[in-house]
Amino acid sequence: MTRSLKEQLQELEEKHINPEVRASGEKLGEILADDFWEIGSSGRSYNKKECLELGVVLSEMTIHNYEIDSLAPDIVLASYFIEDNTRKRNTLRSSIWKRIEGRWQLYFHQGTITDLHREDSWKK
């Protein structure tokens, strides 16, 4: 059975937040596009090199309400809700995924801290 694009991207998103993957520059580097950048929940922006050299937060996080929208051929916006069990906070997240050289890579990511709870977050 072929997995839907939404299932494929959610699986990649779950790898992106997995502490084991995030602790490995090699594994994380496979997910991030060469021109990746993000706006962290701190409001600071980071590029791929900074993420790999400085490291990223290693938290136990759970994805909820994962949705995708096609922006163009081979470009998808994902939006979802994260429960961060380590830092005891919730964030609204968005990612832009691009199919580059035949595989999906994370091009942009943003996290915004919210007082919302999973059941209060948006649903399509």
Rosetta silent file (secondary structure, phi, psi, omega in degrees, C-alpha in Angstrom):
SEQUENCE: MTRSLKEQLQELEEKHINPEVRASGEKLGEILADDFWEIGSSGRSYNKKECLELGVVLSEMTIHNYEIDSLAPDIVLASYFIEDNTRKRNTLRSSIWKRIEGRWQLYFHQGTITDLHREDSWKK
SCORE:     score description
SCORE:     0.000 S_00000001
   1 L     0.000  133.175  179.839    0.000    0.000    0.000 S_00000001
   2 L   -82.180  131.768  177.087    1.315    3.425   -0.953 S_00000001
   3 L   -77.663  145.381  177.812    1.482    5.977    1.835 S_00000001
   4 L   -70.171  161.879  177.267   -0.139    9.328    1.176 S_00000001
   5 H   -58.471  -41.464  178.766    2.013   12.436    0.886 S_00000001
   6 H   -58.664  -44.066  179.014    0.617   13.604    4.224 S_00000001
   7 H   -64.717  -41.448  179.226    1.732   10.343    5.874 S_00000001
   8 H   -61.941  -46.395 -177.541    5.180   10.568    4.282 S_00000001
   9 H   -70.859  -36.463  177.171    5.723   14.153    5.421 S_00000001
  10 H   -64.426  -37.845  176.899    4.382   13.520    8.913 S_00000001
  11 H   -62.619  -43.082  177.161    6.838   10.632    9.237 S_00000001
  12 H   -64.438  -39.419  178.708    9.685   12.947    8.177 S_00000001
  13 H   -63.047  -41.070  178.943    8.423   15.614   10.591 S_00000001
  14 H   -66.321  -34.741  173.624    8.424   13.045   13.411 S_00000001
  15 H   -64.303  -41.621 -178.486   12.020   12.139   12.521 S_00000001
  16 H   -60.056  -32.586 -179.654   12.885   15.855   12.613 S_00000001
  17 H   -96.057   -3.206 -178.997   11.674   16.136   16.237 S_00000001
  18 L   -69.658  124.150 -178.215   13.090   12.769   17.357 S_00000001
  19 H   -56.110  -35.236  179.314   15.844   13.387   19.972 S_00000001
  20 H   -65.375  -42.340  178.035   18.013   10.597   18.516 S_00000001
  21 H   -68.546  -43.357 -177.921   17.868   12.155   15.040 S_00000001
  22 H   -65.374  -26.032  179.208   18.334   15.674   16.415 S_00000001
  23 L   -80.636  -12.111 -177.728   21.450   14.558   18.317 S_00000001
  24 L  -107.977  111.766  177.194   23.036   13.260   15.098 S_00000001
  25 H   -57.702  -36.392 -179.953   24.357   15.879   12.707 S_00000001
  26 H   -65.871  -48.963 -178.489   24.426   13.253    9.979 S_00000001
  27 H   -66.801  -43.946  179.422   20.801   12.159   10.454 S_00000001
  28 H   -65.376  -39.151  179.845   19.505   15.707   10.908 S_00000001
  29 H   -61.682  -28.254  177.399   21.545   16.873    7.924 S_00000001
  30 H   -69.780  -28.977 -178.324   19.754   14.342    5.704 S_00000001
  31 H   -82.897  -39.056 -174.835   16.389   15.918    6.551 S_00000001
  32 E   -81.835  132.674  174.145   17.395   19.573    6.219 S_00000001
  33 E   -65.957  156.088 -179.871   17.772   21.123    2.772 S_00000001
  34 E   -59.059  -34.275  179.655   21.113   22.819    2.124 S_00000001
  35 E  -100.076   25.371  177.431   19.374   26.222    2.162 S_00000001
  36 E   -58.971  144.978  167.886   17.231   25.371    5.224 S_00000001
  37 E  -151.161  157.754  179.895   16.425   28.098    7.720 S_00000001
  38 E  -143.927  157.714  169.626   14.116   28.398   10.673 S_00000001
  39 E  -111.717  110.860 -177.549   12.662   30.890   13.085 S_00000001
  40 L   -74.189  169.784  179.891   12.857   29.284   16.500 S_00000001
  41 L   -64.379  -16.817  175.993   10.371   29.778   19.305 S_00000001
  42 L   -75.851  -15.377 -175.488   12.920   32.252   20.755 S_00000001
  43 L    94.492   -8.070  178.769   12.394   34.458   17.699 S_00000001
  44 L   -84.100  146.046  177.388   15.993   33.900   16.541 S_00000001
  45 E  -100.909  149.885 -178.141   16.652   32.559   13.063 S_00000001
  46 E  -135.881  148.491  172.643   19.036   29.692   12.293 S_00000001
  47 E  -108.104  179.820 -176.440   20.373   28.161    9.101 S_00000001
  48 H   -59.301  -46.781 -178.051   21.368   24.542    8.453 S_00000001
  49 H   -57.945  -45.043  179.990   25.011   25.086    9.361 S_00000001
  50 H   -63.940  -41.894  179.061   24.101   26.667   12.713 S_00000001
  51 H   -61.026  -42.114 -177.567   21.646   23.858   13.525 S_00000001
  52 H   -75.079  -35.477 -178.267   24.256   21.208   12.792 S_00000001
  53 H   -83.587  -41.297 -177.728   27.152   22.981   14.540 S_00000001
  54 H   -86.365  -21.652 -175.589   25.350   24.469   17.543 S_00000001
  55 L    87.506  165.755  179.570   22.877   21.628   17.943 S_00000001
  56 L  -125.075  165.464 -178.582   19.131   21.789   18.392 S_00000001
  57 L   -61.974  133.669  178.169   16.850   21.304   21.391 S_00000001
  58 L  -107.052   90.902 -178.901   16.513   17.676   22.456 S_00000001
  59 L  -122.875  153.702  171.427   12.983   17.411   23.848 S_00000001
  60 L   -83.799  111.734 -175.675   10.373   14.672   23.896 S_00000001
  61 E  -125.617  152.133  178.657    7.688   16.112   21.623 S_00000001
  62 E  -127.593  132.808  179.876    4.426   14.816   20.186 S_00000001
  63 E   -90.641  137.509  175.751    2.788   16.002   16.954 S_00000001
  64 E  -136.312  156.196  173.358   -0.982   16.576   16.777 S_00000001
  65 E    54.589   45.139 -177.752   -3.418   17.939   14.160 S_00000001
  66 E   -74.624  126.196  179.277   -0.944   17.520   11.289 S_00000001
  67 E  -136.285  152.404  175.868   -2.188   19.055    8.040 S_00000001
  68 E  -130.172  153.857  174.118   -0.589   19.832    4.698 S_00000001
  69 E  -138.148  131.904  177.026   -1.328   22.225    1.836 S_00000001
  70 E   -75.718  128.495  177.907    0.334   22.141   -1.578 S_00000001
  71 E   -97.984  -30.609 -179.636    1.916   25.490   -2.411 S_00000001
  72 E  -168.406  169.340  175.002    3.338   24.490   -5.802 S_00000001
  73 L   -55.835  127.884  177.365    4.485   21.328   -7.505 S_00000001
  74 L    69.756   18.505  175.114    7.024   19.740   -5.120 S_00000001
  75 E  -136.590  125.484 -175.524    6.474   22.363   -2.366 S_00000001
  76 E  -132.758  138.017  172.121    4.209   21.687    0.631 S_00000001
  77 E   -97.244  127.587  174.050    3.284   23.673    3.738 S_00000001
  78 E  -111.745  140.078  175.985    2.743   21.583    6.867 S_00000001
  79 E  -134.546  142.743 -175.247    1.080   22.981    9.977 S_00000001
  80 E  -165.984  175.951 -177.913    0.628   21.238   13.297 S_00000001
  81 E  -116.495  137.212  179.010    0.565   21.404   17.077 S_00000001
  82 E  -119.003  131.632  166.364    3.385   20.159   19.330 S_00000001
  83 E   -99.605  116.180  179.241    3.186   19.073   22.936 S_00000001
  84 E   -96.962  102.874 -175.744    6.712   19.433   24.358 S_00000001
  85 L   -74.863  -25.410 -179.876    6.785   17.059   27.319 S_00000001
  86 L   -75.773  -48.620 -177.153   10.344   17.965   28.326 S_00000001
  87 L   -92.186    0.159  177.419    9.910   21.735   28.462 S_00000001
  88 L    53.579   54.317  177.456    6.236   21.519   29.494 S_00000001
  89 E  -152.725  163.656 -179.510    4.980   23.855   26.786 S_00000001
  90 E  -117.427  148.407  177.170    3.010   23.795   23.560 S_00000001
  91 E  -137.906  148.860  168.696    3.881   25.259   20.186 S_00000001
  92 E   -93.989  135.765 -174.487    2.182   25.834   16.863 S_00000001
  93 E  -126.411  150.997  170.592    4.494   24.775   14.058 S_00000001
  94 E  -140.582  144.145  179.072    4.810   25.270   10.339 S_00000001
  95 E  -137.814  145.127  169.948    7.229   23.694    7.898 S_00000001
  96 E  -112.378  122.406  179.035    7.838   24.056    4.203 S_00000001
  97 E  -106.577  136.344  176.728    8.962   20.841    2.535 S_00000001
  98 E  -122.011  139.953  172.069   10.521   20.788   -0.946 S_00000001
  99 E   -86.133  111.508 -176.669   11.136   17.778   -3.147 S_00000001
 100 E  -121.799  125.227 -179.984   14.800   18.256   -4.066 S_00000001
 101 L    51.648   41.043  173.611   16.667   15.718   -6.173 S_00000001
 102 L    84.159    1.717  177.639   13.816   13.239   -5.792 S_00000001
 103 E  -137.688  152.118 -179.147   13.373   13.369   -2.024 S_00000001
 104 E   -76.161  130.290  178.908   11.490   15.556    0.443 S_00000001
 105 E  -131.908  146.190 -179.821   13.706   17.928    2.429 S_00000001
 106 E   -78.891  118.227 -176.696   12.844   20.464    5.099 S_00000001
 107 E   -97.715  -38.338 -177.607   13.361   23.946    3.647 S_00000001
 108 E  -146.165  146.433  177.777   11.793   26.181    6.357 S_00000001
 109 E  -147.602  143.854  175.398   10.489   25.695    9.888 S_00000001
 110 E  -143.336  140.342  175.030    8.913   27.935   12.531 S_00000001
 111 E  -126.464  134.006  179.456    7.692   27.296   16.065 S_00000001
 112 E  -126.196  121.719  179.045    5.542   29.682   18.085 S_00000001
 113 E   -63.585  139.259 -178.932    4.861   29.115   21.780 S_00000001
 114 E  -138.257  153.171  172.876    1.134   29.058   22.554 S_00000001
 115 L   -86.832   -6.763  179.064   -1.151   28.822   25.567 S_00000001
 116 L   -64.140  157.023  172.527   -3.513   26.676   23.497 S_00000001
 117 L  -110.579  162.918 -175.078   -3.956   23.011   24.267 S_00000001
 118 H   -48.181  -46.167 -176.336   -4.154   20.259   21.667 S_00000001
 119 H   -72.046  -13.875  179.051   -7.949   20.173   21.690 S_00000001
 120 H   -94.998  -15.102 -175.980   -8.079   23.973   21.258 S_00000001
 121 L   -71.019  163.201 -174.368   -5.679   24.152   18.318 S_00000001
 122 L   -63.250  153.269  173.338   -7.005   24.631   14.821 S_00000001
 123 L  -140.134  141.542  178.268   -8.460   21.836   12.792 S_00000001
 124 L   -84.671    0.000    0.000   -9.343   21.888    9.141 S_00000001
